[in-house]
């Protein structure tokens, strides 16, 4: 017996999968998996995608190298993207760390098709590819994780099959450039074929993240809609709408291409929740170009939005572009856009009041007893909103006490009526089991 190993996982879903694979590797070597606060060996899986993520990772390492709560010494292993980016700096700052592992450790585990120890339920992520071969000027991913490479079909199907057998109700396919899956294996993308095969394994919900706009067209969406388990949710990051800014970002196409993709999405799959990612305050963005972005958000009324202020990340080309905006101006633009999106969210949620929807029970709200947190098809795990089901007592929701008649424990599909719309979440009442 080697002791207890725990994991602190930071960053994106792809990073979570990496952390779960590292955790499983330690478990296979005789460590007992436990909570971070009780760990004799603590793994900190870092992120450095943007400045706040880097700061969070540094803070997590600082906290980890403090003495074990029991007073015993513990080993700390630091891994992930921040190690890949600044191993030397970390080693100098944290001599207490037992070892630093860059992303080659994950590549080694993937090369031998190592298992993972899933840390989420009732959903799980399936990372289908690694790296990215695009050269977006604001992004560090290619320099950190290397060029795009698909994980093998057999490996992915075996992992997905194991997730379904373990009771996972929703599988979420992730990659930096997901729609290219298979291009390096077969000479052309086979993404939709892979999605169909995974859906055939029996998952009630299959969710797709990070659909690069270039490959989303009418044929793609029509084929996607023919796969019944795929939830109506389209995550298509466009980043901006102004031609000049898109050019500086090195995004293919311009406003016309962005509008074509979004129009196709709305017309071919009108019931799908449309999600995108945008950056406010990009270098040299003029007032009129920001206004164009603002008007674009007001016009399109995205169902879900990932909004980022621009960060001048060292190593990214955009950090060296002329016309870097003052940080307070970047923040002002970000705040203005987010205030607009909050209004859009609130109005959309009001329109949902009275409707009946199917939801997946996730977990009881630890901060509000008697409330069960659920997600609709509009809500991806960890990044979107909640459907909050409230009851007179905990037992009525299966959150404690006698076994609930509704059987509303995590992993259950339920039918609810929306009775109130909040800014982000909606509140529902349970009608019956789905």
N, C-alpha and C positions, 0 to 999 in steps of 0.2 A: 504494500500500500504506500503510495507516494504522498498522499495528502489530498487536500481539496483544491480544485482549480476553479476559478471564476472568470467571467468575461465582462468587460465594459466595452460595448460596441457603439461607435460613433459614426455618423455619416449616413450614406445612402443605402438603399436596399442591397445593392451589389456588395457593399462593404459588409453588410450583415451576413450575407451568404459566406463571404470569405471568413469572417469571424467564427461562424458556425462550423466551418470545415476545420479550422485550427483547433477549436474546442474539442471536436470529435477526435482529432489526432491525439491530443493529450489524454483523452479518456481511454483510447485504445492502448496507451502506454501505461495505464494503471492508475491514473488520477481519478478521483471522484469529483464529479461536477457539482458545484454548489453555488451559493450566492456570492457576489463580490465581497461583501462585508465579512464573510467567514473564510475567505480563500487563503490558503498557504502559498499559492501561486496565482497571481492576478494578471490576466492578459488585458492590455489596453489596446484596442484596435482603433487607430486614429484616422482622422479625415483632415484634408487641407484644401478642399475645393475652393473655398472662399475664406476671407480673413476671419469671420466669426467662427468658422469651423476649426481653423488653426488655433485660435485662442482657446476654444473649448477643449481641444485635444491637449494643449499644454497644461491647462488647468487640471484635466483628468489625470495626467501623469504626475503632476505635483501632488495631488491628493493621494495617488496610489503609492507613492514612495514613502509616505508617512508610515509610522509603525502600525502593525496589525492591531485592531481594536483590543485584542486580548493581551497585547503587550509582547506577543511573540513576533519574531522577524518573519517577514514573508518575501518571497521572490516576486519581482515584477518583470513581465515581458511586454515590450512595446512593439507593436507591429502596425502595418497599414500604410496609407499614402503619405503621412507626414514623415515616416521613417524613410520612405523612398525619396522624398524631397530634401530632407535635411538631417540625414543620419548623423553626420559629424557634429552639427550644432546640438542635437539632442544628447549625444553621448557626452559632450562637454558640460551641458547643463544638468544632466542627471546621471552622475557616476554611480548612483545607488541601483540603477536598473540592471537587472541580471543579464538581459540580452535584448538586442534590437533585431527585428526580423523585417526585411523589406518584402516587397511583393513577390520576389522570387520564391518565397516559402509557399505562398498560395499557388503559384504556378507549378511547384513541385507536387503539391497535393492533388491538383487537378490533373496533372500528367499521369498520375497513377490512379486516377479516378477514385480518390478517397471519399468516404462518406461524410455526412455532416450531422450535427446534432441540432435539430431545429429548435429555436428558442421562441417561436411565435405559435399561436393557435387562436382562432381556427383557420388562419391563413398562413401561407408560407410563400417565400419568393423562390423563383427558379432563375438563376443567372444563366443565360443561354450563350453569352459571348463575353469576351474580355477586350479591353482597349478600344481605341477609335483611330481611324485613319483620316479623319477630317481635320481641317486646320483652322477652326474657328478662333479668331484672334484673342478672345477673352478666356479661353478654356485651357486648363492645365492637364486634362485627362490624357491626351496622347503622350505628353512628356513623362507622365507618371506611370501610366499603365501600358504604354506601347501601342503598336498598331492593332487594328481590329483582327480578331481571330475567333472563329466560331468554336464552341465546345461541341464534341461529337454527338451526333444524334442518339446513338445507343446509350451513351452516358446519361444524357438528359432524360430519355424515356425511362431508364432504370430509376433515376432519382425521383422523377415525377411519380412513377408507379409506387415507390416506397412512401412518398408523401401522402398519396391517396389511401394506401393501406393503413397509414397511421391516423387516418380520420380527418386529414386536412380538407376543409370545405371550399376554400378559395385559393387557387394558385395564381400567382402574379409573375408574369414573365418580364424579366428586366435585362437590359443591356444598354450600353451607351448609344448604340446605333442598331436597335433591334431588328429593323426590317431588312438589314443586310445579311441576316443569319444564313449561312450556307454558301455564300459567294466564294469563300476560300476553300470550301470542301467539294463543291459540285460545279463551280464555274459560273453559277448564277444564284441569286437569292432563292431560298426555299422556306422562307419564314412562314408563310401561310400553311404549307404542308406540315411543318413542325407543330404549329398551333393546333391544327386539326387532329394530329396524332395524340397530342397531349389531352385535348378535349375528350377524345374517345376513351380515355382511361377512367372517366366517370366523375370528374370534378363538376359539382353543380355550377360553380362560377369559375371562369377563366378570365383574368384581367390582363390587359396589355399596357405596358408603360413605354414611353420614349419612342414614339413613332416619328421618325425623321420625315419632315414634310415632303421631301423630294419624291418619295416612293408611295405617297398616299394619293391614289387616283380612284376613278369610279370602279374600275375592275377590282382593285384591291379591296375597296369597301364592300362591294357586292359579294365577293368571295368570303370576306370576313363575316358578313351578316348570315351567311349560310351555315356557320358553325354555331349551333344553338347555345352551347355553354358560354360562348364569349359574351361578356356583359356589355351593354351599350354605353361605352365609356371610351372616348378618344383623347389620348394625351399626345398632342402635336405641338412641340415647342417651336415657336417662330421668332422669339427674341425681340423683334421690333417691326415696324411697318414702313419706315422711311427708307427710300432706295439708297441714299448716301450712307446712312448709318449701317444698313444691312451689308453694304459693300465693305465698309471698314471692319465689320464683324467677320467678313469672309464667309457669309452665308450665301449659298447658291440661290439665284433668282433675286427678285426684288418684291416690291409691293404687289405687282400683278400676280406673281407666283404665290405669295402668301394668301392673297384673297381667293385665288383659284382653289387652293387646297381647302381653305375653310368653307368656301361656298359648296364644294363637293361634299365635305363632311356633313354640312347642315342639310343639304338636299337629299343625299343618298341614305343618310341615317339620322333623320330628324329627331328621333327619340333619344339619341345618344347624348350623354353629358360631354360637353366639349371643354377640354382643359388645355391650357398653354402655359408657356414660360416667357417672361419678358424681363428686360433689363432697363432700368431708368438711370439717366445720367451718364450715358456712355460718352467717352472723350469727344469733345467738340460738338456735342449735341446742342443745337441752337434752341432758343425759346420756341420758334415755330415748329421745329422738328419734334420737340417734346409735346407741343400742343397737338401735333398730328398723332402721336402715340396715345395721348389722353383721349382724343376724339375717337380713335380706333377702338379703345377699350369700351367707351360708352356706346359705340355703335354695335360692336359684336356681342357684348354682354356675355362674356364667357361664364360657363357654369362653374368652373374651377380655375383658379389662377395661381401660378407660382411667380411671385414678383421679387426681383432682386435689385438692390441698389448696386451700381457698378463699383467693383473693387479692383484696384490696380495691383493684380497679383504678380509678384516677381516671377519671371520666367514666361509670362504670357505676353504676346506681342502687343496687346492693347494697352499694357501698362506703360509702354514707351511711345504711344501715339501723342502727337501734339494736341493741345487744347484740353488737357485734363481739367475737369471741373472741380471747384472747391468742394470739400466734403459736405459742408452745410448746404450747398446748392443741390448736390446729389441727393442728400437726405430729404430736402424739401420736395423734390420731384417724386421721389419714392413715396413720401407721405401723401402727396396729392393723389397719386394713382391709387394707393391703397384705400384712401378714404372713399374714392369713387367706387372701387370694387366692393367695399363694405356696403355701400348703398345698393349696389346691384344684387349682392347676396341677399340682403334683407328683403328687397322687393321680390326676388325669385322665391324666397322661402315663404313669403306671405301668399304667393300664388299656389303653393303646395297645400295650404290649409284646406282640409276637407277631402283630400285625395287619399286613396288607399295604396300602399306600396308594400313590397316584400323586402324584408331586411334580414341580415345575418347578425345574430347576437354575438357580440364580441366579449365584453366582460362587464361586471358591475362597476359603477362609478365609485372609486375609492373615496372621493371627496363629497359625494352626495348619496347617502344611504337610501335605498329604495329606488334607485335609478339604474336601469340597465342600458349600457352604451351599445348601440347597434350601428350597422352601416347599410346603406342602400347601394344599389349598383352605381350610383353617382359618386360614391365615396371610396377612394382607395385607402388602404391601411396606412396609418401614421401621417398622412399628408393632407387629408381632406377633413370633412366634418362628421358629426355624429347625428344619428337619429336617437333621441333620448326617450326611453319609455319609463314613465313614472307610475308608481303604484301606491296604495295606501300603506302597505308594509312590505318588508323584505321578502316574506314568504311568497307573496303574490307574484314575485318576479323570479323566484328560485335563487335569490341572493342570500339565503340563509333561512334557518328555521325549517319547518316542514317542507317536504318535497312539493314543488309547485305543480298545480294542475296544468299550467301552461307549458311546463317543461322548458322554460325559457333560460336554459343554461348556455354558456358559450358554445357556439357551433350549431345552434338551432336556427332554422329558418322560420320567420314569423310574419304574420300579416298585421300591419298597423294602420291606423288612421291618423293623419297629421292634424293636430289640434292647435298648434302654435308655431309660429316662425320666429326664430331669433336672428341675430346677425349672421352667425355661422351655422349653428345647429338648428334642427327642428325638433319639436316635442311631439311624440305620438302616443296613442293609446292602443293597447293590444286588443285585437279583435278575435283572432283564432290562430291556431297553428297553421302554417303554410303547407 
